[in-house]
Amino acid sequence: MPPANPTPPKWPKTLTADHLHRLVRAERDPRRALAIFDAATAASTSAPDPITPSPATVSLLTSRLASAGHLPLATSLLSRSRGVFPSVAALEPPFLGLLRAFSRTHRPLAALHLFRSAPSDLALPHSARSYNAVLAALVAHSHLPLARSLLADMRAAGFAPTTATYNVLLKAHCSDAAAHIKDALRLFRNIPKPDVCSYNTIIDGLCRRGRLAEALEMFSEMVGKCIAPTVVTYTTVIHWLAREGCFDDALKIFDEMGRRGVSPNLVTYSSLIDGLCKGGRATSALELMDRMIKEKKLPNTITYSSVIDGLCKEHLLSEAMEVLDRMRLQGRKPDAGLFGKLIVGLCDAGRAVEAANYLDEMVLAGIEPNRVTWSLHSRINNTALIALCAKGELGRAFQVYQSTRTRSISTDPTTFHLLVESFSKKNIEKAAHVVLDMLSERCIPERETWDVIISGYWSKKKVRQEAEEIWDRLTVS
């Protein structure tokens, strides 16, 4: 509902429909704009004589209310203002906007109800465009039986399916995993004049079913018919080529985009970069990311994560650390998963101390374990502890171990035993401290672990001397 008791607007001496339009357009809060609209169009003590708003003002306010999610207010406004529109045709654009807004807010059944009630409530007869808008809403939310029923009603009402109608049906066939792609191809061939949306849909459907060769044939066909591929077309083809490991073909299509004047977007770059990294071509992915940045398309966290993961898998750790620094300079915050990839890569390369330093950076950045990332944090810390022990960095290992205890990150039994075995060689008290922690976590040490502790204490000089004295007393008596 509109806000209660809004601040009365400063009305001009002579209020006109044009003044009202400017006031509504200038108000950022759509509910306050509605309050201004109501005050100006109804008999009010605060406003001059009520005025009749223009259709443009009603359309603007309806659209803004719908976009902000105030759909009941938008519907009510359109219903009570229908008299200001000079013709039924002028009422249809804001009505179609409302139908699409219901779909965007995941309320397709409400869109269907509004459509059904339009002839009686708005005196707005159905049209091919309104049928298509509701069909699209139903298909987008998988209400396929209702969509088929509405299509039958459309034909019964004498509306011939348009290309837009066919595109909605084509999307229904391609998005339904249980539907056979042959039915979609048959429907596609029945479209009198397929447009770029038709080709985009069928190409995506073929790719999703592993029929990449046929998708490429469709791509060539649309180019041959002078239907210019869009960034969506290119991105779809590039994504699936990269996913199937056809990197040279994907790069060729990517270069073709530039020659045809189609600018790749963030999704295009990310799809190709991710595919290259997974395919063992992280260096090419890094070059592509540099090109992306030069074009002022800043990579997101997912893109950075793909590149760092690919570089780590190819043991290009210095490059991976450089990318991480660039990411942070851009203001992107690496998460536990991204840090984990770099830490594990450094541990595998024997660079355990550097890995531990990144663990410290995670703590300083406030990246704490939660219910989702708990096992990830445990795995990262255990990996670092094992690597530090293997390199003989026991002081650093004990620091990391204490940090894990402070943050209640669990230690694996195997790691516990390795810590005890490593510490017992230089500092038996630390080893015993670890054993006590094991017991507090109800992790019973194995016999070998106890042997290490007992042997360590037995080998200490004072313990050995006391044992000898006791032995002397026993033998003398």
N, C-alpha and C positions, 0 to 999 in steps of 0.2 A: 504494500500500500504506500501511497505518497507519504512523505514525512509529516508528522503532526506539527501544526502551527509554523509553517515555513516563514522565513523573513519576507515581508511583502516586497515585491519588486518596485523599483522606481519607474512608474509609468510615464511615458511622454505625454505632453498635453493632448496631443491627438494620436490615439493609438490606431494603427493600421495593421492589416494582415502582414505586411512586410516587416513592420516593427516586431511583431510577435515572432515571426520566423527567425529574426536575428537574435532575439532574446533566448529562444529555445536552443538555437544552434550554439550560443555562447555558454550556456549552462552545462557544466561537465557532468553533474549528477542527473541521470535520466529521470529519477523520481522527482527531483526538484523542478526539472524542466516540465514534467507533467503537471505539477502544482501550478506553475506559472501559466501553462496552457489552460488549465481549468479555470483559473482566476480571470483570465482574459476573455474566455469564451462564454462564461456564465454571468448572470446578473450579480454584481458584486459591489460592495461599497468602496472597495479599495481601487477599483479599476474604472476607467471611463465606460461609456456605453459598450456592452458586449459586442464583440466582432465575430465575423465568420472567418475561420482560419482557411488558409489555402491548402489544396491537396498536397503540395510539397511539404508543408509543415507537419501535417498528419502522417505522411509517409516517413519523414525524417524521424519523428518522435516514436512512431511504431517500431521502426528499425532499431533505434537505439535502446528502447525498452527490451525488445526481443534479444538483442545481442548481449545485454546485461543479464539475461535470464529472467526478466520480469514478464513472463509470457502471459499470465492472466491479465495483467494491466494492459499489455499490448493488444490482446484480443478484445478487451472491453473498449479500449480507445477506438479501435478500428470499427467496432460494431456501432458505437454511438455517434461516430463521425462520418458514417457512410454517405449522409446527405450532402456533404460538402463537395463530393466528387461529381464532376460534370457528367460523367458517363460510367457505365459498368467497366469499360476497358481501363479507365483511370484507377479504379479500385483494385485491379488485379495485381499490379506490381507489389504493393505492400502486403497483400494477402499471400502471394507466393513467398515473400520474405519471411512471413510468419511460419508457413509450412516448413521451410528449410531450417528455421530456428528451432522448431520442435524436434526436427531430426538431429540437429547438432547437439541438443541437450538430452539425447537418448529417450525421446518421448514420441516414437513413431505412431503409437496408437492414438495419442492426443492429436497428432497431425491428421490422422484418418478421421477422427471425430469432427475436427474443425472443417475438414473438406466436406464431409457428409452434411453438415449443418449450414454450409455456406449459402445454398439457395434460399433457405427459409430465414436465417438470422441476418444475412448480409445482402439478400436479394442479388447474390452473385452466382450466375449459372456456372456449371463446370465447364472447363476447357481442356484442350489437349495438354496445355502447359501445367495446369493444376493437377491433372491426372498423373503426368510424368513426375511432378514434384513429390507426390505421395507415394508413387511406385518406388521412387529412388529411396525414400525414407524407410519403407517396409523392407526393401531388399538389403539396404545397408545394415539393418538390424535383424536380418535372417528370418523375417516373417514371410517366408516364400508362399505358403498356402494363401495368405491374405493378398499377397501381390498378384497371384494368378487369378484370384476371384475378382480383384479390382480391374485387372486387364480384360476379363470377360465383360465386366460392366462397361468398360470404356468402349469396347467394340459394339456392345448392344446399344450404347448411346449414340452410335454413328460416328465415332472419332476413329479415323484410320491411324494406326501406329506411325509415328514419325521416327526419324533417325534417333532422336533422344529416347523414345520409347524402346526401340530395339537395343540401344546401349544399356539401358537399365536391365533389360532381360538378359543381355549378354553378360553383364556383371553378375547377375544371379547365377547363371550357369557356371561361370569361371570361378566364383568364390565358393561354390558348394563342392567340397572335397569329394562327396559321393557321386556327383554328376559326372557323366562321361564327357570328355573333351570333344568327342565327335558331334554331340548334340550342340555344343557351343559353335563348332565350325560350321555346322549346317545352318544354324541361326545366322551366323555372320554372313554366309553367302546369300542369305535371303534379304539382307539389308539393301534397299535400292541404291542408296548413296552413302556408303560408310564414310565416316569422318575420322579425324585423328583420334578422337576418343574411342571409336570402335576398334581401331587398330591397336591402340594402347592396351585395351582390355583383353583382346584375344592374344596378343603377344605375351602379356603377363600370365594369362591362363596356360598357354603352351609351356612357358618357362617353368612354371610351378609344377608341371607334370613331367618335367624332364625331357620335353620335346624341343630342345634348343635349336636343332637344325630347322624345324618347321617355323619356329619363331623368327629365325633369321630370314627365311624365305618371305614371311609376312612383312618383315622390315624392308626388304628389297622391293616387295610389291608396292608398298605405300609410297616409297621414294619414286618408283617408276610411274605411279599415278599422279605425281606432283603434289602429294599430300605431305607437307613438310613435317618431319618428326619434331616433337617438342623435347624439352629437357626431361620430361617424364619418360618418353620413349627411349631416349638414349640411356638414361639412368637404369631403366629396367634391363635393357640388353647388356649393358656393361656389368651390372651386378651379377647376372646369372652367368655370363662368360667368365668372370673372375672366380665365381663360386665353383665352377666346373674345371678351373685350372687352365682355361684358355686365355692366358694373360696377354699374349701377343695380339690376339684378335680383340681383346678388350681395350688395349692401348690404341689399336688402330681405329676402333670406333670412337674412342675418346678424342683422338686427334681430328677425326672427321667432324666432330661437334664444332670445334673451333673454325674449321674451314667453312662450315655452313652458317656461322654466325650465331650458334646456340651456345650460351654461356653455361658451363657446368655449375651446379649448385653444391651446397655442402654435402648433400646425400650422395651425389655423383662421386665426388672426391672420396668420401668416407668409404663407399662401397668398393671402389677400386683399390684404395690403400689397404683396406682390411683383407681383400683377396690376395694382394701381392704379399702381404706379411705372412699370411697363412701358407702361401705357396713357396716360402723360402726366398723371396725377393725383397727383403726389407730395405736394401739400398735403393732400389727403384722406388719403393714407397716413400722413402725419406726425400728423394728428389721431387716426387710428386707433391709432397706436403710443402716443400719450399716454394714450389710453383703456386700452390694454393694460397700461401701467405702473401706472395708477391701480388696476387690478384685481390688482396684484401678480403679473402674469405677465411676467417680465423677458424682453425680446427677446434672441435669441441673435445671434451674429456675422453670420449669413446675413441676418437681418431688418434689422439695422443697415446692412449692405452694400447691400441693396435700396433702402432709403430714401435713403442718401447718393448712390447712383448715379442714382436718379430726380430728386433735387433738383439734382444737377450737370447733368443733361441739360436741365433746365428753367431753368438759369442762376441757381438760388437758392443761390448759393455760401455766403453768410453762414449760412443755415439749415443747409446741409450741414456746415459747420465746427462749428456748435453741436451738431449730432447726434453728430459725432465726439468732441467733448469729453464729452458725456453718456455715450457708450459707454465711454470710458476711465475716467470716474468710477465706472461700474458695475463696473469690473474686467475688462472685455473688452479683448482686445489686437487692434487692427486689424492686418491682414496687408498684404502688398505689393499685392495686388489692390485692396483698399479705399483705401489711400493713393494708388495709381495713378489711380483714378477722380477723386479730389479734385485731384490735381496736374494732370492733363490738363484738367480743368474750369477750374482757375485760369489755366492757360496760354492756353486758348482765349479767356478773358475779358481777357487782357492783364495779369494779375496775376502776373507771372513771379517776382518776388522772394518773394511769399508761397508760391508753388509750390516754390521752392528751399528755403525754410525747412522745408517739410514733408519734403523730401528729407533734410535734416539730421536731422529727428526720426526718420525711418526708420533712419538710421545709429545714432543714439543708442539707439533701441529694440532694436538688435541684429537688425534684419530684413535679412539678407544674402541675396544670390542663391544659389540652388541649381540643380540640374539641371532642375527643373521650372519655376522662376520666372526663369531666366536671361534669356530673351527679353523678359519683362515688365519686368525692371529696366532692360534696355538701352533699351527703348522709352520708359520714363518719363524716364530721364536725358537721352536725346537730345531729347525733347520740351521739357524744361526748358531745355536749353542753347540750342535754337533760339529759344525765347521770350525768354530773357534777352538774346541778341544782338539780337533785333528791337527790344527796348526800350532798347538801348544800355547795359545793365547789364553792362559787360565785366569789371569787377573781380569781380562775383559769378559771372559765367559762368566765369571762370578758376578760381575756388574749386571750383565744381561739377565742372568738367572734371578738376581734380587729384584730387578725391574719387573720380570714376569710375575714373581710372587706378590709384589706390591699391587699389581693390577689384576691379581687373581686369575692369571692365565695358566691353564693346566700344563704340566710337564709330562711327556710320555714316559712310561717305565723304562724303555730303552735309553732315553736321554738321561734319566735319573742314574742308571747304572754307569753310563759313560762319564757323567760328572763325578760320581764317587771314585771311579777308577782313576780319572785324571787328577782330581784334587789330592787323592791319597799319596800321590808321588811327591808332592811338595808341601801340602798343608792338610794334615789329617783332621784338624778341627773343622775346616770347611767341608770336608767329606762327611764328617759326622753330622754337621748341620744339615746337609742335604738328606741324609738318612732320616733325621727327625722330621723333615718336611715330607718325606715319602710316607712315613707312618701317620702323619697328621692327615694326609689325603687317602689313608687306608690303602696305600699301595705297598704291599708287603715286599721288602727287598728279597731278591733271590739269594741262594746260599753263597754264590760267588761274591755278591756285594758285601755280605757279612764277613766273609773271609778277608776281603780287602781291608775293611775297617779294623778287624781284630789284629790282622798282621801289621797294620800300620801302627796301632797303639803298642803292640808287643815290641816293635822295633825301636820305639822311642827309648832314649837312654835311661830316664828316670824309672820307667816301668821295668826295664830290664834289671836295673840295680835292685829295686824293691823285690823283684822275683827271686834274685840271687840271695838276698838277705833272708827271705822267708825259707828258701831251700836250705840255707846254712843252719837256721834254727831247728828245722825239722830233722836234719841229719845229726846235729849235736845231741838233741834230746833222744 
